[in-house]
Amino acid sequence: MTLQRLVDQDRAEIRFRLDGRELAARQGDTLLTAILAAGEGWLRESEFGDGPRAGFCLMGACQDCWVSVEGLGRVCACTTLVAAGLEVRRS
């Protein structure tokens, strides 16, 4: 799944890293929005064998979008704002 940004395209662009690759985001994006808008269609593999996952509740309650951020540990991508220079790994 790739999201298409329809509004807020004038917000400042910032860079972060996902699994060692540099990606672009917009100031104010959550990690989930930034990752999906960059064309990365998933955050983790399902432990139940039904394929890749990209979030479920989108409000930080389900733990389906957890990623690891250097210096912060595991965080919910749907409620964590992206910041320039973040090092993110899929959990």
One Martini backbone bead per residue (centre of mass of N, CA, C, O) as a GRO file, in nm:
protein
   91
    1MET     BB    1   0.095   0.037   0.024
    2THR     BB    2   0.030   0.369  -0.105
    3LEU     BB    3   0.042   0.687  -0.025
    4GLN     BB    4  -0.128   0.995  -0.105
    5ARG     BB    5  -0.055   1.320  -0.103
    6LEU     BB    6  -0.294   1.599  -0.082
    7VAL     BB    7  -0.170   1.753   0.161
    8ASP     BB    8   0.090   1.932   0.297
    9GLN     BB    9   0.333   1.982   0.075
   10ASP     BB   10   0.471   2.247   0.228
   11ARG     BB   11   0.611   2.098   0.419
   12ALA     BB   12   0.885   2.009   0.555
   13GLU     BB   13   1.154   1.828   0.473
   14ILE     BB   14   1.260   1.508   0.596
   15ARG     BB   15   1.507   1.279   0.730
   16PHE     BB   16   1.526   0.920   0.743
   17ARG     BB   17   1.569   0.581   0.872
   18LEU     BB   18   1.505   0.255   0.716
   19ASP     BB   19   1.688  -0.006   0.736
   20GLY     BB   20   1.931   0.205   0.622
   21ARG     BB   21   1.730   0.385   0.462
   22GLU     BB   22   1.658   0.672   0.304
   23LEU     BB   23   1.389   0.895   0.388
   24ALA     BB   24   1.105   1.086   0.325
   25ALA     BB   25   0.939   1.359   0.490
   26ARG     BB   26   0.706   1.541   0.690
   27GLN     BB   27   0.642   1.766   0.891
   28GLY     BB   28   0.421   1.588   1.124
   29ASP     BB   29   0.465   1.306   1.077
   30THR     BB   30   0.427   0.997   1.113
   31LEU     BB   31   0.582   0.707   1.079
   32LEU     BB   32   0.359   0.566   0.924
   33THR     BB   33   0.315   0.780   0.708
   34ALA     BB   34   0.607   0.797   0.604
   35ILE     BB   35   0.640   0.499   0.522
   36LEU     BB   36   0.393   0.474   0.331
   37ALA     BB   37   0.455   0.733   0.150
   38ALA     BB   38   0.745   0.600   0.059
   39GLY     BB   39   0.649   0.285  -0.029
   40GLU     BB   40   0.626   0.131   0.241
   41GLY     BB   41   0.386  -0.135   0.285
   42TRP     BB   42   0.536  -0.211   0.569
   43LEU     BB   43   0.637  -0.320   0.915
   44ARG     BB   44   0.547  -0.633   0.943
   45GLU     BB   45   0.527  -0.957   1.023
   46SER     BB   46   0.316  -1.193   1.082
   47GLU     BB   47   0.282  -1.434   1.339
   48PHE     BB   48   0.034  -1.591   1.164
   49GLY     BB   49   0.100  -1.595   0.838
   50ASP     BB   50  -0.065  -1.330   0.680
   51GLY     BB   51   0.162  -1.130   0.643
   52PRO     BB   52   0.189  -0.813   0.604
   53ARG     BB   53   0.204  -0.516   0.808
   54ALA     BB   54   0.032  -0.161   0.856
   55GLY     BB   55  -0.165  -0.158   1.065
   56PHE     BB   56  -0.487  -0.086   1.242
   57CYS     BB   57  -0.598   0.150   1.448
   58LEU     BB   58  -0.431   0.439   1.448
   59MET     BB   59  -0.403   0.493   1.805
   60GLY     BB   60  -0.205   0.294   1.993
   61ALA     BB   61  -0.362   0.007   2.092
   62CYS     BB   62  -0.255  -0.269   1.920
   63GLN     BB   63   0.065  -0.310   1.828
   64ASP     BB   64   0.097  -0.336   1.496
   65CYS     BB   65   0.326  -0.071   1.459
   66TRP     BB   66   0.587  -0.158   1.564
   67VAL     BB   67   0.901   0.000   1.627
   68SER     BB   68   1.248   0.076   1.613
   69VAL     BB   69   1.421   0.333   1.800
   70GLU     BB   70   1.687   0.498   1.840
   71GLY     BB   71   1.674   0.568   2.194
   72LEU     BB   72   1.352   0.447   2.239
   73GLY     BB   73   1.270   0.191   2.107
   74ARG     BB   74   0.960   0.083   2.125
   75VAL     BB   75   0.708   0.199   1.892
   76CYS     BB   76   0.439   0.365   1.771
   77ALA     BB   77   0.399   0.473   1.448
   78CYS     BB   78   0.105   0.620   1.478
   79THR     BB   79   0.225   0.819   1.743
   80THR     BB   80   0.504   0.891   1.606
   81LEU     BB   81   0.711   1.132   1.529
   82VAL     BB   82   0.898   1.244   1.295
   83ALA     BB   83   1.260   1.284   1.265
   84ALA     BB   84   1.546   1.398   1.207
   85GLY     BB   85   1.763   1.110   1.197
   86LEU     BB   86   1.613   0.871   1.235
   87GLU     BB   87   1.639   0.529   1.353
   88VAL     BB   88   1.467   0.268   1.186
   89ARG     BB   89   1.306  -0.045   1.274
   90ARG     BB   90   1.172  -0.322   1.208
   91SER     BB   91   1.004  -0.556   1.428
   0.00000   0.00000   0.00000
